[in-house]
Amino acid sequence: MANGLRFKTARDLFIACPAAARDMRTLPTEQRSIEFCRDLLAGRVPEEAITFCAYLLPDRAAVWWAHECLGHLSELLDETDQKLLALVSNWVSEPGSAHHRAALGQATAAPPTTPGAWIALAAGWRDNGLVAGGSVGRAAEEPPALQPFPAAHAVNAGVLAGLARVALADRFAVLSAFVEMGLQMAEIEALRQSADAY
C-alpha cells in the first residue's frame, strides 16, 4: 500500500515540502515514507514522527488527524480548545460552507497559544479563501514565501502542544498511537486517491 502514498519516500516529501526540513532535524532518506516514519518513532526524537505525519497527509486529512488526536486528550483541553475543535470538525465536514469559514476566520484572528488554536489555524491556513481574504490574522500578513505548507506546520504544533500535556509516563504510548493513526490515515488517503483516479 505504501506505493500509493502521495510521497513514496521521505526524500520525496522533503523535496515537495521544504518546510519539513525546518521542522525536523532528521535528514531524509530513500526509505519508503511509512518505514521512515516508524524509524523516527523508534529514534532519538520520536516526536519527529508526528511532524512527518503532519506533512505526509494532505492538508485537510492532516487537520482531521490532528482533531482526532486532540479529541483523545479532551480531558486535558480547556473549554476554548473544545469549542475550537468543534469549529474544526464542522469545517472538515463542510469546508465550502461560508458559515463555517466565517466562524473559523473569527476563531483564528488571535495568535495560537493552545493545541486547539493551532489546529483551528491549520484549518484556516488550509482554507485559501481565509488566507486570501486576510481574515486569519497574522498569518495573512506574512509573505507567501514564509508559508510553504503552513497547515502542516500548524498541525504539527497543535498535536505536539497537546502531547506535551500528557503525563511523561504515558507520553510515548500516546505519541505512538497518534503516529499509527496518522499512518493509517495516509494509507486510507492513498486508497481514496487511487479509487478517484479510476
C-alpha positions as CSV (number, residue, x, y, z in Angstrom):
1,M,0.0,0.0,0.0
2,A,2.9,2.4,0.7
3,N,3.4,2.7,-3.1
4,G,0.1,4.7,-3.4
5,L,1.1,7.3,-0.8
6,R,1.4,10.9,-2.1
7,F,5.1,10.9,-1.1
8,K,6.6,7.5,-1.8
9,T,9.9,8.2,0.0
10,A,11.0,10.5,2.8
11,R,13.1,12.4,0.3
12,D,10.1,12.9,-2.0
13,L,8.3,14.6,0.9
14,F,11.2,16.8,1.9
15,I,11.6,17.9,-1.8
16,A,7.9,18.7,-2.1
17,C,7.7,20.3,1.3
18,P,10.8,22.2,2.1
19,A,9.2,23.5,5.3
20,A,9.5,19.9,6.7
21,A,13.3,20.4,6.8
22,R,12.8,23.4,9.1
23,D,10.5,21.5,11.4
24,M,12.7,18.4,11.6
25,R,16.4,17.7,12.3
26,T,16.5,14.1,10.8
27,L,17.7,14.1,7.2
28,P,15.5,12.4,4.6
29,T,16.4,9.1,3.1
30,E,15.2,7.0,0.2
31,Q,13.2,4.9,2.6
32,R,9.5,4.5,2.0
33,S,7.6,7.1,3.9
34,I,5.8,4.6,6.2
35,E,9.1,2.9,7.2
36,F,10.9,6.2,7.6
37,C,8.1,7.5,10.0
38,R,8.3,4.3,12.0
39,D,12.1,4.6,12.3
40,L,11.6,8.2,13.5
41,L,9.2,6.9,16.2
42,A,11.9,4.4,17.3
43,G,14.6,7.0,17.1
44,R,16.2,9.6,19.4
45,V,13.4,12.2,18.8
46,P,10.2,10.2,18.4
47,E,8.2,13.5,18.2
48,E,9.6,13.9,14.7
49,A,7.3,11.1,13.6
50,I,4.4,13.4,14.5
51,T,6.0,16.1,12.4
52,F,6.5,13.7,9.5
53,C,2.8,12.6,9.6
54,A,1.7,16.2,9.5
55,Y,3.5,16.7,6.2
56,L,2.7,13.3,4.8
57,L,-1.0,13.8,5.0
58,P,-2.9,16.1,2.6
59,D,-3.8,19.3,4.4
60,R,-7.5,18.5,5.1
61,A,-6.7,15.0,6.2
62,A,-3.9,16.3,8.4
63,V,-6.3,18.8,10.1
64,W,-8.8,15.9,10.7
65,W,-6.0,13.7,12.1
66,A,-4.9,16.5,14.5
67,H,-8.6,16.9,15.5
68,E,-8.8,13.2,16.3
69,C,-5.5,13.2,18.2
70,L,-6.7,16.1,20.4
71,G,-10.1,14.5,20.8
72,H,-8.3,11.7,22.6
73,L,-6.9,14.3,25.0
74,S,-10.2,16.1,25.7
75,E,-9.8,15.9,29.5
76,L,-6.6,17.9,29.1
77,L,-8.1,20.6,27.0
78,D,-10.0,23.7,28.2
79,E,-13.4,24.8,27.1
80,T,-12.0,27.2,24.5
81,D,-10.0,24.4,22.8
82,Q,-13.1,22.2,22.9
83,K,-15.0,25.0,21.0
84,L,-12.2,25.4,18.5
85,L,-12.1,21.7,17.8
86,A,-15.9,21.7,17.2
87,L,-15.4,24.5,14.7
88,V,-12.6,22.5,13.0
89,S,-14.9,19.4,12.9
90,N,-17.7,21.5,11.2
91,W,-15.2,22.9,8.7
92,V,-13.8,19.4,7.8
93,S,-17.4,18.2,7.3
94,E,-18.3,21.2,5.0
95,P,-15.2,23.1,4.1
96,G,-17.1,25.1,1.5
97,S,-19.7,26.4,4.0
98,A,-19.5,30.2,4.3
99,H,-20.8,29.9,7.8
100,H,-18.0,27.5,8.9
101,R,-15.4,29.6,7.1
102,A,-16.5,32.8,8.9
103,A,-16.6,31.1,12.3
104,L,-13.1,29.7,11.7
105,G,-11.8,33.1,10.5
106,Q,-13.0,34.7,13.7
107,A,-11.6,32.0,15.8
108,T,-8.1,32.2,14.2
109,A,-7.8,36.0,14.5
110,A,-5.6,35.8,17.6
111,P,-2.1,34.2,17.6
112,P,-2.3,30.5,18.5
113,T,-1.3,29.7,22.1
114,T,-3.1,26.3,22.7
115,P,-3.4,23.0,20.9
116,G,-6.9,23.7,19.7
117,A,-5.9,27.2,18.4
118,W,-3.1,25.7,16.4
119,I,-5.5,23.2,14.7
120,A,-8.0,25.9,14.0
121,L,-5.2,28.0,12.5
122,A,-4.2,25.0,10.4
123,A,-7.7,24.7,9.0
124,G,-7.8,28.5,8.4
125,W,-4.4,28.4,6.6
126,R,-5.7,25.4,4.6
127,D,-8.7,27.3,3.5
128,N,-7.2,29.6,0.8
129,G,-10.3,31.8,1.0
130,L,-9.5,32.8,4.6
131,V,-5.8,33.5,3.8
132,A,-6.6,35.4,0.6
133,G,-9.3,37.3,2.4
134,G,-6.9,38.3,5.1
135,S,-9.1,37.1,7.9
136,V,-6.6,34.8,9.5
137,G,-4.8,37.5,11.5
138,R,-1.1,37.5,11.5
139,A,-0.8,34.5,9.0
140,A,-2.3,36.6,6.3
141,E,0.3,39.3,6.8
142,E,3.2,37.0,6.3
143,P,4.7,36.8,2.8
144,P,3.8,33.7,0.9
145,A,7.5,32.5,1.0
146,L,7.2,32.1,4.7
147,Q,4.1,30.0,4.4
148,P,5.1,26.9,2.4
149,F,2.8,24.2,3.7
150,P,1.7,26.2,6.8
151,A,-1.2,23.9,7.5
152,A,1.2,21.0,8.2
153,H,3.4,23.3,10.4
154,A,0.3,24.3,12.5
155,V,-1.0,20.7,12.7
156,N,2.4,19.7,14.0
157,A,2.5,22.5,16.6
158,G,-1.0,21.6,17.7
159,V,-0.5,17.9,18.1
160,L,2.8,18.4,19.9
161,A,1.3,21.0,22.2
162,G,-1.4,18.6,23.1
163,L,1.1,15.8,23.6
164,A,3.1,18.0,26.0
165,R,0.1,17.9,28.3
166,V,0.2,14.1,28.7
167,A,1.9,12.7,31.7
168,L,5.5,11.7,31.0
169,A,4.9,8.1,31.9
170,D,2.1,7.9,29.2
171,R,3.6,10.2,26.6
172,F,5.4,7.7,24.4
173,A,2.3,5.3,24.3
174,V,0.1,8.3,23.3
175,L,2.6,9.5,20.7
176,S,2.9,6.0,19.2
177,A,-0.9,5.8,18.9
178,F,-1.1,9.2,17.2
179,V,1.6,8.2,14.7
180,E,-0.1,4.9,13.9
181,M,-3.4,6.7,13.4
182,G,-1.6,9.2,11.1
183,L,0.0,6.4,9.1
184,Q,-3.4,4.6,8.8
185,M,-5.0,7.8,7.5
186,A,-2.2,8.2,5.0
187,E,-2.8,4.7,3.7
188,I,-6.6,5.4,3.5
189,E,-6.0,8.7,1.7
190,A,-3.8,6.8,-0.8
191,L,-6.5,4.2,-1.4
192,R,-9.1,7.0,-1.9
193,Q,-6.8,8.8,-4.3
194,S,-6.3,5.6,-6.3
195,A,-10.0,5.0,-6.4
196,D,-10.7,8.6,-7.6
197,A,-8.1,8.1,-10.4
198,Y,-10.1,5.3,-11.9
